[in-house]
Amino acid sequence: MRLSEFWIAVSDEFGEAYGRVLTRDLVLGDVGGLTAEQAIKAGVPPRSIWLAICESSDVPKERWYGVGQREPKK
């Protein structure tokens, strides 16, 4: 997942305004207790951040690949 795809997935799943608040304020234990914005600056892969947001926000697993993104190969 590229960073641009990450932002599309966040916006599509949560809406642009709430997605920005979520990435700024939600502390994600799965990425070292950082917010998504901090994790991006720290060089954490966008896919790892996206999965941490999904887990923390109770996004249904069928949408973890990212809204509007291709499903991963099985």
C-alpha positions in Angstrom: 0.0 0.0 0.0 1.4 3.4 -1.0 0.9 6.4 1.2 -1.6 7.9 -1.4 -3.6 4.7 -1.2 -3.6 4.9 2.6 -5.1 8.3 2.5 -7.7 7.2 0.0 -8.6 4.2 2.1 -8.9 6.4 5.3 -11.0 9.0 3.5 -13.3 6.4 1.9 -13.8 4.4 5.1 -14.2 7.3 7.6 -14.9 10.4 5.5 -12.3 13.1 4.9 -12.9 15.2 8.0 -13.2 12.3 10.5 -10.4 10.4 8.8 -8.0 13.4 9.4 -9.1 13.6 13.1 -8.6 9.9 13.5 -5.1 9.8 12.0 -4.1 12.8 14.1 -5.6 11.7 17.5 -6.1 7.9 17.7 -3.1 6.2 19.4 -2.4 2.9 17.8 -0.8 0.2 20.0 0.0 -2.0 17.0 2.4 0.7 15.7 4.3 1.4 18.9 1.8 3.7 20.6 1.9 6.3 17.9 -0.8 8.1 16.0 -1.1 7.3 12.3 0.5 10.7 11.4 3.4 10.1 13.9 3.8 6.6 12.5 4.0 7.9 8.9 6.7 10.4 9.9 8.5 7.6 11.7 8.6 5.5 8.6 6.1 2.8 9.5 4.7 1.2 6.3 1.3 2.6 5.4 -0.2 -0.9 5.2 0.7 -1.6 8.9 -0.8 1.7 9.9 -4.0 1.0 8.0 -4.4 -2.4 9.5 -3.8 -0.9 13.0 -6.5 1.7 12.3 -8.9 -1.0 11.1 -8.3 -3.1 14.2 -8.7 -0.2 16.6 -11.8 1.1 14.9 -13.7 -2.1 14.5 -13.7 -2.0 10.7 -15.1 -5.2 9.4 -12.3 -7.6 8.2 -13.8 -7.7 4.7 -12.9 -4.0 4.3 -9.3 -4.2 5.8 -7.8 -4.2 2.3 -9.1 -0.6 1.9 -12.3 0.7 0.4 -11.8 1.2 -3.3 -8.6 -0.9 -3.4 -8.2 -4.3 -5.0 -8.5 -7.3 -2.6 -5.2 -9.0 -2.0 -4.4 -12.2 -3.9 -5.2 -15.4 -1.9 
